[in-house]
Amino acid sequence: MLLELSEILACPVCGPPQIMVAVVHESESHRVTTGFLACPACDSRFEIIAGVVHFSPADGTAGPEAMARTPGGPLPDDSATLIAAVLEFQRGSGYVLLGPGLEGLAHAVAALAERWEVVSLGHRAAEGTEDLASLSRLITGDGKPLPLLPGRFDAAAMHGDVGADEIRHVAAVLRQAGRLAIVSPGPTALEDLREAGLGVLAADARVIVAARQPGPAS
């Protein structure tokens, strides 16, 4: 986990705007390999193991409701390249959030996002691929707010038929003009994006791209 990431993480128990404090046991450069995140308000602690932040239960598993809500369906073979293109990685730098269902693409997306920090939010750890220096993984449980402070991400990607609430929550963590891409979107995605205060830039059956508009999200 990138050490500076602690500055944009929120306590999943208290919810935003409650910030977290990183306690580092082992690190390499600016990346925490072992330690924990602590909440000064509720005293909750969340372990960092092999660089992965575990907001999930102690056994590292998510409940059945969380897994059932993880967006399903196949991803296009070129999904990582598609995400990099529509979020315009070549133009800037910053933080990009990958929602649940995209954790298997996190390594490929990070390899294409040279100046970006990719933050992968999922219900389970990816297997079989050593993570890159530009990738932070957060493992989440069920029924908690997104452990992210609002307005801190420059881009985000989601997958599948995500609901209006999930889109609204992700829209809230975007900066003004921050882009959100939904790969293999559901039938109500366009309406849900607009209701979340995002303006649609492009849309087809493969991906919808939207950007956060000036002013508060509705």
Steps between C-alpha positions, in 0.01 A plus 500: 500500500626845412561682831342822371181306430419519873424869444200418279366196688202522735406272788253238367336482845451873561478590132625817335627754596677304777864459392737211568853491641763264357724311742794357305685186608682434172526705185681523168550854375161671545302174505383329819544123494405422861311705758147617557259790456343635817196721555558767768125525564386139547839328555436251218810346343537358153802286414738562211638161395742464210405852396125427488260689729238269654178684581321163483432265795799342672484184284532712188166392356195700405146405593268335248304823446818685401603231255150484351508874429841490335430588134508193281523420133800457273747779444617581145847361430641849455337649811825629653593681178146631468505641854839662442377660178167642619646628827782662299791370708747639250395860577545533875566338834325447832291237675275261308252270674411153368174373644408143600499261207807664346757377754618237253591780257681714757850386402438553127344844559790605725747396230329745263473782755863600541438830683190390689443317827243227437286422805323165462191459720374142518344230714786256454872508430626438148718195454799406293643839402761702683374854549666803348641800686208712376225273637329506841243234588215543751295194602157602627219332687124541472264766627753777566551840333772523238822556700583806288482873561287700253651693212845335505506283186575619147338202327313178573376188322217261579369182341161365411146578609592703806217674682421867546632500857839356398532754220411786734756386758778478242400833343540662843869406522582662164652844467328757279533386137612155621401223261305182569493208256253211528604193300212278379244741649149409609178634344448782753862619513446816292215619719684406819812692392302814427315478831840474674603835353714364216491612141519220243786544252463181295290186513462168321439138595861449607564805719345822626726792589379789715656790689410674823342838433554824698278535803367243751390158378128442520 
